Amino acid sequence: MSEMVPADDTRRIALVDLLDRVLGGGVVITGEITLSLADVDMVRISLRTLIASVSALVPDPAEQDSADG
């Protein structure tokens, strides 16, 4: 039987590094809210948002021109 090893809590990441990773690759956040009354669902809201930098989503035209030539 293998022994479980606890996660290393001493590793710290700066907020700037975290934002750089998120904006570089992008992240999708999803959520759902349901309002009910007497166990009857009245309103359901589904939310999705994409957080990414523009350069991660739209290719640079200068790079495309150099690849063609």
KADA-V904775 format. One record per residue. N is the residue number from 1. OMEGA is omega in degrees with one decimal (* if undefined). NEAR is the number of other ideal C-beta (glycine too) atoms within 10 Angstrom. Layout:
N & OMEGA & NEAR
N & OMEGA & NEAR
This chain:
1 & -178.0 & 3
2 & -179.3 & 4
3 & 179.2 & 4
4 & -180.0 & 5
5 & -179.8 & 6
6 & 179.3 & 5
7 & 179.9 & 6
8 & -178.6 & 6
9 & -177.2 & 6
10 & -180.0 & 5
11 & -179.5 & 6
12 & 177.7 & 6
13 & 178.9 & 8
14 & -179.4 & 8
15 & 179.4 & 7
16 & 178.2 & 8
17 & 178.3 & 10
18 & 177.7 & 10
19 & 178.2 & 12
20 & 178.1 & 12
21 & -178.3 & 11
22 & -177.7 & 14
23 & 179.3 & 15
24 & -178.0 & 11
25 & -178.7 & 10
26 & 178.4 & 12
27 & 177.8 & 11
28 & 178.2 & 9
29 & 179.4 & 9
30 & 178.4 & 8
31 & 179.4 & 9
32 & 178.9 & 9
33 & 177.2 & 9
34 & 175.3 & 10
35 & -178.1 & 9
36 & 178.2 & 10
37 & -178.3 & 8
38 & 179.5 & 5
39 & 174.4 & 5
40 & 179.7 & 6
41 & -179.4 & 9
42 & -176.9 & 9
43 & 174.5 & 9
44 & -179.8 & 10
45 & 175.3 & 9
46 & -176.9 & 9
47 & 172.6 & 9
48 & 176.8 & 9
49 & 178.0 & 9
50 & 177.1 & 9
51 & 179.2 & 11
52 & 175.6 & 14
53 & -179.6 & 14
54 & -178.9 & 7
55 & 177.3 & 10
56 & -176.8 & 12
57 & -175.7 & 9
58 & 179.5 & 8
59 & 179.9 & 10
60 & -178.7 & 9
61 & 179.4 & 8
62 & 178.8 & 8
63 & 178.7 & 8
64 & 178.8 & 9
65 & 179.8 & 9
66 & 178.2 & 9
67 & 179.9 & 8
68 & -172.9 & 5
69 & * & 4
